[in-house]
Amino acid sequence: MFGRLGDIADLMKNAGKIQESMAKAAEALGKVQVEGTAGGGAVTATVNGRMEMVSIRIDPKLLADGDAELLEDMVTAAVNAALTKSREAAAQSLSSMTGGMGLPPGLLQGGPFGGPGGA
């Protein structure tokens, strides 16, 4: 029962260091850019490490075909692929930055850096 209190005390002791590291991580993630593609590269979505869309590129030939449903599907697939890569990059970055802080496992999951549930 009291074993977890030590974890909480350690967490509180490291709060300032953790907050500083998280701010640095958020800044660094804004500079990371990953791409997701669909249709053999006909659509490319670029997303940063904070899961914000940076750009989308659509091959003009795809636009000329006039198949709106196909284009919508490819854009969706490219954006989802980029978001997946962004989440992976964020998780890897945070894991390396917080590895020596003694944080409880899973603390960062579901937050703004770990996937759904964040801001």
Backbone torsions as a table, in degrees:
resi	resn	phi	psi	omega
1	MET	NA	-42.9	-176.5
2	PHE	-89.7	-5.7	178.9
3	GLY	-60.9	-37.2	-179.7
4	ARG	-71.1	-23.3	179.1
5	LEU	-63.8	-35.9	176.5
6	GLY	-62.8	-40.6	177.3
7	ASP	-62.0	-42.7	-179.4
8	ILE	-66.7	-41.3	178.6
9	ALA	-62.8	-42.8	177.4
10	ASP	-62.5	-41.0	179.3
11	LEU	-62.5	-44.4	179.6
12	MET	-64.8	-38.7	-179.9
13	LYS	-64.1	-33.6	-177.7
14	ASN	-95.6	7.4	-173.1
15	ALA	-55.7	-44.9	-179.2
16	GLY	-64.4	-42.4	179.0
17	LYS	-65.6	-40.3	179.1
18	ILE	-64.3	-45.2	-179.4
19	GLN	-61.7	-42.1	179.1
20	GLU	-64.4	-43.4	179.2
21	SER	-64.8	-38.9	179.4
22	MET	-65.5	-39.0	177.9
23	ALA	-64.3	-42.7	177.7
24	LYS	-63.8	-40.3	-179.6
25	ALA	-64.2	-43.4	179.6
26	ALA	-61.4	-41.4	178.4
27	GLU	-64.8	-44.7	-179.9
28	ALA	-64.4	-38.8	-179.1
29	LEU	-66.1	-28.3	176.8
30	GLY	-66.2	-22.4	-179.0
31	LYS	-91.8	-17.1	179.1
32	VAL	-74.7	134.7	175.7
33	GLN	-129.3	132.3	177.6
34	VAL	-127.2	155.4	-179.5
35	GLU	-119.3	147.3	170.3
36	GLY	-125.6	139.8	-178.6
37	THR	-125.3	162.4	175.3
38	ALA	-149.0	157.9	178.0
39	GLY	64.6	37.5	179.4
40	GLY	64.3	29.6	179.3
41	GLY	96.3	3.2	179.4
42	ALA	-66.6	-28.6	176.5
43	VAL	-128.7	129.8	177.7
44	THR	-129.0	124.4	176.7
45	ALA	-108.5	135.9	177.0
46	THR	-115.7	129.3	-176.9
47	VAL	-129.9	146.0	176.4
48	ASN	-89.7	177.2	-177.1
49	GLY	-68.5	-11.4	175.8
50	ARG	-95.7	14.2	178.5
51	MET	60.8	39.5	174.7
52	GLU	-107.7	133.4	178.6
53	MET	-67.0	128.1	179.4
54	VAL	-99.4	-45.9	179.7
55	SER	-161.0	164.7	173.8
56	ILE	-138.0	134.2	178.2
57	ARG	-121.7	130.2	-179.9
58	ILE	-122.6	126.4	178.7
59	ASP	-60.0	128.0	-179.1
60	PRO	-56.3	-30.4	177.7
61	LYS	-61.7	-35.7	179.2
62	LEU	-66.9	-37.2	177.7
63	LEU	-67.4	-37.8	-178.3
64	ALA	-66.9	-27.5	179.9
65	ASP	-66.0	-27.9	175.9
66	GLY	76.0	11.8	179.7
67	ASP	-89.6	89.7	-175.0
68	ALA	-62.1	-39.6	-178.2
69	GLU	-64.8	-42.5	177.6
70	LEU	-63.2	-44.0	179.3
71	LEU	-60.9	-45.3	178.7
72	GLU	-59.6	-43.7	179.1
73	ASP	-62.9	-41.4	-179.6
74	MET	-68.6	-39.8	178.1
75	VAL	-63.6	-45.2	178.7
76	THR	-59.9	-45.7	-179.6
77	ALA	-63.7	-42.4	-179.4
78	ALA	-66.2	-43.1	179.7
79	VAL	-64.9	-44.4	179.1
80	ASN	-62.9	-38.9	177.8
81	ALA	-64.2	-42.0	179.1
82	ALA	-66.1	-40.8	179.0
83	LEU	-64.3	-38.7	177.2
84	THR	-61.3	-46.7	178.2
85	LYS	-63.0	-36.4	179.4
86	SER	-64.7	-44.9	177.7
87	ARG	-61.1	-42.0	179.3
88	GLU	-63.7	-43.3	179.7
89	ALA	-64.7	-41.0	179.5
90	ALA	-64.7	-44.4	-179.9
91	ALA	-62.9	-42.3	179.6
92	GLN	-65.3	-43.9	-179.6
93	SER	-62.2	-46.5	-179.2
94	LEU	-67.7	-37.0	179.0
95	SER	-61.1	-43.0	-179.5
96	SER	-71.4	-32.5	-177.8
97	MET	-78.2	-30.5	-174.6
98	THR	-106.3	5.5	-175.6
99	GLY	-54.7	-38.2	-175.9
100	GLY	-97.6	15.2	-174.8
101	MET	-95.6	-5.7	180.0
102	GLY	71.1	31.3	178.1
103	LEU	-75.3	144.6	176.9
104	PRO	-61.5	141.2	179.7
105	PRO	-56.1	137.2	176.5
106	GLY	82.0	0.7	-176.9
107	LEU	-58.7	-38.1	-175.1
108	LEU	-88.4	-8.4	-179.3
109	GLN	-70.7	139.9	177.7
110	GLY	82.9	-1.9	178.6
111	GLY	-93.7	-164.6	-176.5
112	PRO	-65.6	-14.7	-179.6
113	PHE	-110.6	-12.9	-172.6
114	GLY	-107.2	3.8	177.0
115	GLY	124.4	-151.2	-175.5
116	PRO	-57.5	145.6	177.8
117	GLY	105.0	-9.0	-178.6
118	GLY	-97.0	-179.9	179.4
119	ALA	-81.2	NA	NA
